[in-house]
Amino acid sequence: MKGAICAAIAAGAIAMDATAAISVVPMPNKVTELGGFCLATNVTIETLTDASIPAEGYTLKVTEDGSVKIASSGDAGRFYAMITLEQLTKDGKVPCVEIEDAPRFKWRGLHFDDCRHFMGKETLMKTLDAMAYHKLNVFHWHLTEDQGWRIEIKKYPLLTAKGAVRPGSPKPAVLKKPGETGQDGTGWVNNNIEYGPFFYTQDDVREIVAYAQNLHITVVPEIELPGHALAAISAYPELGCTGEQFTPWTRWGVSEHIFCGGNDKVISFLEDVIDEVCELFPGPIVHIGGDEAPKKAWRKCPKCQARINELGLDGEEGLQGWMTRHFTEYLAKKGRRAIGWDEVLDGNPGKDTIIMSWRGPEGGIKAAARGNDAVMCPVNPCYLDIEQGIDEDPCEYINYGFKLPLELCYGFDPAAGIPEDQQKHILGGQGNNWTEYTWNGSEFEWKVWPRMSAIAECLWTEKKNKDWQNFSQRIVPLRKSLVKRFRINASPLR
Ligand SMILES: [Zn+2]
């Protein structure tokens, strides 16, 4: 029976039997079980370079005599082969197997919000380790927000001296009661506990980027513009339209105070920030935000209105579009590409801007149709701050009005709804966690894992090789590894 199953797997006819020796996540794309095993203490690994193997792909052959042959065209493929070998090894034995594997998508990401709550270096490093174990390769680092600025910028020390500390945060217990009115009459109750200063020094950033590089993970830093900017405006009031003095926000939600789009000093400030960011992050892509930018302040601002008139822009949306194009071009001059949240499509961005589709798949579908590359992370099923539907869950979640259990995450297909000739524009996808209701690293891990394991398989494994029943068996030992080996506070399986 076993032989018949193996032959069928090799032919790609059926998913692997749940009792099979192969328990790897994400599922490799072609697996042939050869039968038998060798002892892990007895293997000799031979690595070869083969330029014909796709980027990040590898072949791996394990035979009973302890010979392990790995071939790849580069370092990343070799690294992933070693991870597969590690996951194959169980109780000191390695099953004899032949694997031919390469990822479905080149962008396999996780989004990390360090702003609403500061997750910190320890959680971040553990997250990178766990990501590499899933062959995830993009760490999207959300570093600036209304509620906090988390990266040291040498030219503007107040960004962290003032912008990395806020005078309080919403009180969670009170916010659970709808309609409750807070001290300021808004429904937000400030706990009045100073939060911070929390930020990463440039030395921290260099250490993290180097650590990620070793794990074949590219770090994509995000500097939000023009919205989600209140922490920066609190540090330097002249960056806003009114010059008013604020503090970093003590509420969740979206502040209406955004970077002034009409002030040349604001543009220079952002260029200076991007200069330092590009020095710190060698990766090819920088995220420039672009989501949820209320235009109320711009409508009343003489400088913003003057820019709109002078350049003949299409109102405030046109002004945001001008900023997106400006910073996309600025980054291009530095050899980098810009990525922005899907709202940037409203401002008619250039074809180089990558679109990150979050409000649904529509942004990505539209982007691909107009020739822009896209990364898919629609709220459903990619937002890991949505309730996961496990029993007696101690965590709070953002209420999006639905639950997102593991199985729904496993159904993610970044290319769904994209015509075949446009699928080349879908770079991949990612899981996102926002930390309004994620109070610390332990809660972050609880929300992210193992749902991120499911998303990782969606990004690596070809659709025809995915199988929920089979995954639900493989996720059991993988979750144990996350807990024991990586010290990750992964939530239980249902
Ligand atoms: Zn303005």
Boltz pocket constraint, residues with backbone or C-beta under 6 A from the ligand:
constraints:
  - pocket:
      binder: B
      contacts: [[A, 240], [A, 241], [A, 259], [A, 260], [A, 261], [A, 262], [A, 263], [A, 297], [A, 298], [A, 301], [A, 302], [A, 303], [A, 304]]
      max_distance: 6.0
